[in-house]
Amino acid sequence: MAIEKIISACDGNMRGALEALLLVNEHLETELHQLHALACRAGPSRHRTVH
């Protein structure tokens, strides 16, 4: 369902939809790395799980 919405938002352009998804993925990976770095600096915690 979400993929159909993305393709529709890109006027049916599959290449445009793929590019949009790749950009979102890059953004999320960057955010994940930043959060992981913050968690590592915060020190050990028995309640924190970072993957």
Buried (B, 14 or more C-beta within 10 A) or exposed (E): EEEEEBBEEBEEEEEBBEEBBEEEEEEEEEEEEEEEEEBEEEEEEEEEEEE
